Amino acid sequence: MADDVFTPAAREALTAFPIEPEALELVSLAENVTYRVVDRRDGAPYALRLHRPWYHTHDELVSERAWIRALADAGIAVQMPMRTRDGQEYAAVTIAGTGEKRFAALFASEPA
């Protein structure tokens, strides 16, 4: 059921990011919905997260991204967030089955 509800929005979100998704697999349905994504160009794995609505504001999520990048700059291994094709931190999607608006984030699966 979850796959039926969230997968269309996940596929829509992926169009905003600079990868060519080949495979999309639901990994976790918890407070966030998380998918494993494989880029068809090089087989690189990514994690796509559809953030739980109303839990964090967009500004709070962007702040989290700044914190993650600061950790990476300090030499700490973290999963690096990717920006959208137009330079945004997140892609906004609507879950058609529920009407929820969620922010989608894409991370490299391997720590930097």
N, CA and C atoms as an extended XYZ file, in Angstrom:
336
Properties=species:S:1:pos:R:3:atomname:S:1:resname:S:1:resid:I:1 pbc="F F F"
N         0.806       -1.199        0.000 N   MET     1
C         0.000        0.000        0.000 CA  MET     1
C         0.853        1.268        0.000 C   MET     1
N         1.859        1.338        0.877 N   ALA     2
C         2.693        2.531        0.964 CA  ALA     2
C         3.344        2.836       -0.373 C   ALA     2
N         3.776        1.757       -1.042 N   ASP     3
C         4.403        1.934       -2.338 CA  ASP     3
C         3.428        2.605       -3.306 C   ASP     3
N         2.173        2.188       -3.262 N   ASP     4
C         1.160        2.763       -4.141 CA  ASP     4
C         0.921        4.236       -3.829 C   ASP     4
N         1.026        4.609       -2.567 N   VAL     5
C         0.739        5.982       -2.151 CA  VAL     5
C         1.908        6.912       -2.421 C   VAL     5
N         3.123        6.501       -2.085 N   PHE     6
C         4.274        7.401       -2.118 CA  PHE     6
C         5.143        7.315       -3.373 C   PHE     6
N         5.163        6.189       -4.053 N   THR     7
C         6.071        6.019       -5.185 CA  THR     7
C         5.851        7.028       -6.309 C   THR     7
N         4.619        7.353       -6.695 N   PRO     8
C         4.464        8.372       -7.742 CA  PRO     8
C         5.104        9.715       -7.361 C   PRO     8
N         4.955       10.123       -6.110 N   ALA     9
C         5.566       11.382       -5.659 CA  ALA     9
C         7.085       11.257       -5.624 C   ALA     9
N         7.596       10.097       -5.250 N   ALA    10
C         9.048        9.881       -5.243 CA  ALA    10
C         9.598       10.004       -6.658 C   ALA    10
N         8.923        9.392       -7.610 N   ARG    11
C         9.360        9.493       -9.015 CA  ARG    11
C         9.309       10.941       -9.502 C   ARG    11
N         8.270       11.657       -9.120 N   GLU    12
C         8.167       13.075       -9.485 CA  GLU    12
C         9.323       13.868       -8.870 C   GLU    12
N         9.610       13.623       -7.601 N   ALA    13
C        10.691       14.345       -6.922 CA  ALA    13
C        12.024       14.108       -7.609 C   ALA    13
N        12.264       12.887       -8.050 N   LEU    14
C        13.541       12.561       -8.673 CA  LEU    14
C        13.797       13.351       -9.948 C   LEU    14
N        12.748       13.805      -10.620 N   THR    15
C        12.957       14.604      -11.831 CA  THR    15
C        13.627       15.943      -11.517 C   THR    15
N        13.562       16.371      -10.268 N   ALA    16
C        14.162       17.642       -9.869 CA  ALA    16
C        15.666       17.535       -9.627 C   ALA    16
N        16.179       16.323       -9.464 N   PHE    17
C        17.589       16.133       -9.113 CA  PHE    17
C        18.415       15.709      -10.322 C   PHE    17
N        19.710       16.038      -10.317 N   PRO    18
C        20.565       15.766      -11.478 CA  PRO    18
C        21.082       14.330      -11.540 C   PRO    18
N        20.172       13.392      -11.497 N   ILE    19
C        20.527       11.992      -11.707 CA  ILE    19
C        19.539       11.407      -12.705 C   ILE    19
N        19.861       10.234      -13.203 N   GLU    20
C        18.961        9.510      -14.098 CA  GLU    20
C        18.570        8.223      -13.388 C   GLU    20
N        17.473        8.249      -12.634 N   PRO    21
C        17.110        7.089      -11.824 CA  PRO    21
C        16.751        5.868      -12.667 C   PRO    21
N        17.360        4.754      -12.296 N   GLU    22
C        17.068        3.503      -12.969 CA  GLU    22
C        16.211        2.610      -12.071 C   GLU    22
N        16.572        2.552      -10.805 N   ALA    23
C        15.863        1.703       -9.858 CA  ALA    23
C        15.401        2.550       -8.674 C   ALA    23
N        14.227        2.208       -8.161 N   LEU    24
C        13.651        2.894       -7.005 CA  LEU    24
C        13.042        1.822       -6.118 C   LEU    24
N        13.534        1.741       -4.886 N   GLU    25
C        13.091        0.683       -3.974 CA  GLU    25
C        12.738        1.284       -2.618 C   GLU    25
N        11.527        1.022       -2.130 N   LEU    26
C        11.124        1.482       -0.811 CA  LEU    26
C        11.957        0.766        0.241 C   LEU    26
N        12.595        1.551        1.126 N   VAL    27
C        13.445        0.996        2.174 CA  VAL    27
C        12.791        1.118        3.537 C   VAL    27
N        12.158        2.264        3.791 N   SER    28
C        11.618        2.504        5.121 CA  SER    28
C        10.378        3.387        5.036 C   SER    28
N         9.383        2.975        5.792 N   LEU    29
C         8.186        3.784        5.938 CA  LEU    29
C         8.038        4.030        7.436 C   LEU    29
N         8.568        5.166        7.862 N   ALA    30
C         8.536        5.539        9.273 CA  ALA    30
C         8.085        7.000        9.321 C   ALA    30
N         8.720        7.815       10.138 N   GLU    31
C         8.315        9.220       10.149 CA  GLU    31
C         8.608        9.877        8.808 C   GLU    31
N         9.631        9.400        8.121 N   ASN    32
C         9.913        9.801        6.748 CA  ASN    32
C         9.772        8.561        5.870 C   ASN    32
N         9.567        8.779        4.585 N   VAL    33
C         9.526        7.674        3.632 CA  VAL    33
C        10.866        7.699        2.902 C   VAL    33
N        11.577        6.571        2.924 N   THR    34
C        12.913        6.528        2.349 CA  THR    34
C        12.996        5.466        1.260 C   THR    34
N        13.600        5.874        0.149 N   TYR    35
C        13.811        4.988       -0.988 CA  TYR    35
C        15.290        4.872       -1.299 C   TYR    35
N        15.676        3.737       -1.829 N   ARG    36
C        17.005        3.556       -2.410 CA  ARG    36
C        16.846        3.800       -3.899 C   ARG    36
N        17.735        4.625       -4.445 N   VAL    37
C        17.685        4.996       -5.856 CA  VAL    37
C        19.034        4.658       -6.474 C   VAL    37
N        19.024        4.144       -7.686 N   VAL    38
C        20.262        3.858       -8.414 CA  VAL    38
C        20.278        4.714       -9.673 C   VAL    38
N        21.407        5.385       -9.896 N   ASP    39
C        21.583        6.213      -11.085 CA  ASP    39
C        22.000        5.321      -12.251 C   ASP    39
N        21.262        5.368      -13.339 N   ARG    40
C        21.540        4.493      -14.483 CA  ARG    40
C        22.873        4.824      -15.158 C   ARG    40
N        23.385        6.034      -14.999 N   ARG    41
C        24.627        6.420      -15.677 CA  ARG    41
C        25.833        5.685      -15.128 C   ARG    41
N        25.906        5.550      -13.803 N   ASP    42
C        27.107        4.953      -13.207 CA  ASP    42
C        26.812        3.927      -12.113 C   ASP    42
N        25.545        3.643      -11.871 N   GLY    43
C        25.181        2.662      -10.853 CA  GLY    43
C        25.301        3.173       -9.434 C   GLY    43
N        25.547        4.473       -9.272 N   ALA    44
C        25.717        5.046       -7.930 CA  ALA    44
C        24.399        4.982       -7.160 C   ALA    44
N        24.474        4.572       -5.885 N   PRO    45
C        23.266        4.516       -5.058 CA  PRO    45
C        23.013        5.847       -4.336 C   PRO    45
N        21.752        6.155       -4.146 N   TYR    46
C        21.331        7.361       -3.434 CA  TYR    46
C        20.177        7.004       -2.504 C   TYR    46
N        19.949        7.860       -1.542 N   ALA    47
C        18.791        7.736       -0.661 CA  ALA    47
C        17.890        8.937       -0.914 C   ALA    47
N        16.633        8.663       -1.216 N   LEU    48
C        15.634        9.707       -1.398 CA  LEU    48
C        14.726        9.683       -0.181 C   LEU    48
N        14.593       10.830        0.457 N   ARG    49
C        13.752       10.921        1.650 CA  ARG    49
C        12.598       11.883        1.385 C   ARG    49
N        11.395       11.414        1.640 N   LEU    50
C        10.212       12.275        1.625 CA  LEU    50
C         9.916       12.613        3.080 C   LEU    50
N        10.225       13.843        3.457 N   HIS    51
C        10.108       14.252        4.856 CA  HIS    51
C         8.668       14.274        5.325 C   HIS    51
N         8.492       13.888        6.567 N   ARG    52
C         7.174       13.900        7.197 CA  ARG    52
C         6.642       15.334        7.200 C   ARG    52
N         5.397       15.519        6.784 N   PRO    53
C         4.851       16.880        6.746 CA  PRO    53
C         4.595       17.428        8.145 C   PRO    53
N         4.695       18.712        8.258 N   TRP    54
C         4.390       19.481        9.477 CA  TRP    54
C         5.331       19.228       10.639 C   TRP    54
N         6.383       18.435       10.450 N   TYR    55
C         7.302       18.152       11.547 CA  TYR    55
C         8.408       19.199       11.608 C   TYR    55
N         8.995       19.507       10.451 N   HIS    56
C        10.015       20.561       10.353 CA  HIS    56
C         9.594       21.535        9.273 C   HIS    56
N         9.896       22.794        9.500 N   THR    57
C         9.637       23.798        8.474 CA  THR    57
C        10.714       23.677        7.396 C   THR    57
N        10.447       24.299        6.260 N   HIS    58
C        11.440       24.312        5.183 CA  HIS    58
C        12.739       24.938        5.679 C   HIS    58
N        12.662       26.043        6.415 N   ASP    59
C        13.868       26.702        6.938 CA  ASP    59
C        14.660       25.778        7.863 C   ASP    59
N        13.974       25.003        8.679 N   GLU    60
C        14.662       24.055        9.563 CA  GLU    60
C        15.365       22.968        8.757 C   GLU    60
N        14.730       22.492        7.710 N   LEU    61
C        15.357       21.479        6.859 CA  LEU    61
C        16.584       22.040        6.146 C   LEU    61
N        16.488       23.266        5.656 N   VAL    62
C        17.636       23.901        5.001 CA  VAL    62
C        18.772       24.090        5.998 C   VAL    62
N        18.450       24.436        7.229 N   SER    63
C        19.459       24.580        8.277 CA  SER    63
C        20.172       23.252        8.533 C   SER    63
N        19.413       22.154        8.515 N   GLU    64
C        20.015       20.835        8.682 CA  GLU    64
C        21.031       20.567        7.569 C   GLU    64
N        20.701       20.979        6.360 N   ARG    65
C        21.620       20.793        5.230 CA  ARG    65
C        22.917       21.572        5.454 C   ARG    65
N        22.807       22.801        5.944 N   ALA    66
C        24.003       23.611        6.214 CA  ALA    66
C        24.873       22.915        7.256 C   ALA    66
N        24.239       22.333        8.251 N   TRP    67
C        24.955       21.625        9.311 CA  TRP    67
C        25.675       20.399        8.738 C   TRP    67
N        25.000       19.647        7.889 N   ILE    68
C        25.615       18.457        7.273 CA  ILE    68
C        26.822       18.856        6.433 C   ILE    68
N        26.695       19.916        5.654 N   ARG    69
C        27.824       20.364        4.826 CA  ARG    69
C        28.980       20.865        5.693 C   ARG    69
N        28.672       21.496        6.816 N   ALA    70
C        29.729       21.953        7.729 CA  ALA    70
C        30.466       20.763        8.323 C   ALA    70
N        29.745       19.699        8.661 N   LEU    71
C        30.408       18.485        9.161 CA  LEU    71
C        31.349       17.908        8.105 C   LEU    71
N        30.887       17.854        6.858 N   ALA    72
C        31.729       17.344        5.772 CA  ALA    72
C        32.964       18.221        5.595 C   ALA    72
N        32.795       19.540        5.663 N   ASP    73
C        33.930       20.461        5.534 CA  ASP    73
C        34.935       20.277        6.657 C   ASP    73
N        34.458       19.793        7.814 N   ALA    74
C        35.343       19.560        8.962 CA  ALA    74
C        35.996       18.182        8.899 C   ALA    74
N        35.720       17.428        7.833 N   GLY    75
C        36.357       16.135        7.667 CA  GLY    75
C        35.590       14.966        8.248 C   GLY    75
N        34.350       15.187        8.635 N   ILE    76
C        33.529       14.113        9.190 CA  ILE    76
C        32.766       13.439        8.047 C   ILE    76
N        32.792       12.121        8.013 N   ALA    77
C        32.120       11.378        6.946 CA  ALA    77
C        30.609       11.449        7.138 C   ALA    77
N        29.934       12.029        6.184 N   VAL    78
C        28.482       12.146        6.206 CA  VAL    78
C        27.939       11.822        4.820 C   VAL    78
N        26.675       11.440        4.767 N   GLN    79
C        26.019       11.288        3.474 CA  GLN    79
C        25.759       12.688        2.929 C   GLN    79
N        26.322       12.965        1.761 N   MET    80
C        26.217       14.314        1.207 CA  MET    80
C        24.875       14.564        0.540 C   MET    80
N        24.239       15.664        0.909 N   PRO    81
C        22.984       16.028        0.263 CA  PRO    81
C        23.248       16.583       -1.136 C   PRO    81
N        22.327       16.312       -2.033 N   MET    82
C        22.416       16.849       -3.391 CA  MET    82
C        21.407       17.973       -3.550 C   MET    82
N        21.789       18.959       -4.313 N   ARG    83
C        20.860       20.038       -4.655 CA  ARG    83
C        20.059       19.638       -5.892 C   ARG    83
N        18.926       20.286       -6.057 N   THR    84
C        18.108       20.048       -7.237 CA  THR    84
C        18.798       20.652       -8.460 C   THR    84
N        18.272       20.362       -9.625 N   ARG    85
C        18.839       20.899      -10.867 CA  ARG    85
C        18.869       22.420      -10.869 C   ARG    85
N        17.940       23.054      -10.162 N   ASP    86
C        17.915       24.520      -10.123 CA  ASP    86
C        18.550       25.089       -8.852 C   ASP    86
N        19.331       24.255       -8.144 N   GLY    87
C        20.112       24.739       -7.005 CA  GLY    87
C        19.402       24.772       -5.669 C   GLY    87
N        18.190       24.237       -5.597 N   GLN    88
C        17.454       24.231       -4.339 CA  GLN    88
C        17.899       23.048       -3.469 C   GLN    88
N        17.653       23.156       -2.186 N   GLU    89
C        18.002       22.083       -1.261 CA  GLU    89
C        16.985       20.939       -1.316 C   GLU    89
N        15.732       21.263       -1.596 N   TYR    90
C        14.654       20.286       -1.558 CA  TYR    90
C        13.724       20.472       -2.749 C   TYR    90
N        13.060       19.392       -3.107 N   ALA    91
C        11.992       19.448       -4.103 CA  ALA    91
C        10.675       19.234       -3.362 C   ALA    91
N         9.686       20.042       -3.654 N   ALA    92
C         8.378       19.903       -3.016 CA  ALA    92
C         7.497       19.018       -3.894 C   ALA    92
N         6.825       18.073       -3.254 N   VAL    93
C         5.898       17.181       -3.968 CA  VAL    93
C         4.622       17.044       -3.152 C   VAL    93
N         3.562       16.656       -3.847 N   THR    94
C         2.284       16.382       -3.195 CA  THR    94
C         1.990       14.902       -3.331 C   THR    94
N         1.597       14.288       -2.247 N   ILE    95
C         1.214       12.878       -2.258 CA  ILE    95
C        -0.237       12.842       -2.729 C   ILE    95
N        -0.445       12.350       -3.931 N   ALA    96
C        -1.777       12.397       -4.545 CA  ALA    96
C        -2.835       11.682       -3.698 C   ALA    96
N        -2.483       10.552       -3.105 N   GLY    97
C        -3.458        9.774       -2.354 CA  GLY    97
C        -3.896       10.391       -1.046 C   GLY    97
N        -3.088       11.325       -0.508 N   THR    98
C        -3.410       11.910        0.795 CA  THR    98
C        -3.531       13.428        0.758 C   THR    98
N        -2.986       14.048       -0.282 N   GLY    99
C        -2.971       15.505       -0.363 CA  GLY    99
C        -1.846       16.145        0.430 C   GLY    99
N        -1.019       15.331        1.101 N   GLU   100
C         0.105       15.870        1.879 CA  GLU   100
C         1.123       16.531        0.961 C   GLU   100
N         1.691       17.601        1.456 N   LYS   101
C         2.826       18.222        0.782 CA  LYS   101
C         4.067       17.824        1.559 C   LYS   101
N         5.057       17.303        0.854 N   ARG   102
C         6.300       16.860        1.484 CA  ARG   102
C         7.488       17.452        0.753 C   ARG   102
N         8.595       17.606        1.490 N   PHE   103
C         9.845       18.023        0.892 CA  PHE   103
C        10.685       16.778        0.655 C   PHE   103
N        11.221       16.666       -0.548 N   ALA   104
C        12.045       15.514       -0.924 CA  ALA   104
C        13.511       15.921       -0.906 C   ALA   104
N        14.325       15.036       -0.322 N   ALA   105
C        15.778       15.253       -0.242 CA  ALA   105
C        16.478       14.051       -0.848 C   ALA   105
N        17.601       14.312       -1.508 N   LEU   106
C        18.393       13.238       -2.084 CA  LEU   106
C        19.786       13.299       -1.490 C   LEU   106
N        20.285       12.129       -1.057 N   PHE   107
C        21.611       12.026       -0.449 CA  PHE   107
C        22.418       10.958       -1.158 C   PHE   107
N        23.723       11.206       -1.291 N   ALA   108
C        24.627       10.158       -1.748 CA  ALA   108
C        24.641        9.088       -0.683 C   ALA   108
N        24.560        7.839       -1.082 N   SER   109
C        24.511        6.746       -0.108 CA  SER   109
C        25.837        6.509        0.583 C   SER   109
N        26.917        6.796       -0.105 N   GLU   110
C        28.242        6.612        0.482 CA  GLU   110
C        28.682        7.891        1.158 C   GLU   110
N        29.184        7.825        2.382 N   PRO   111
C        29.657        9.023        3.074 CA  PRO   111
C        30.800        9.680        2.316 C   PRO   111
N        30.846       11.004        2.411 N   ALA   112
C        31.928       11.762        1.785 CA  ALA   112
C        33.082       11.889        2.760 C   ALA   112
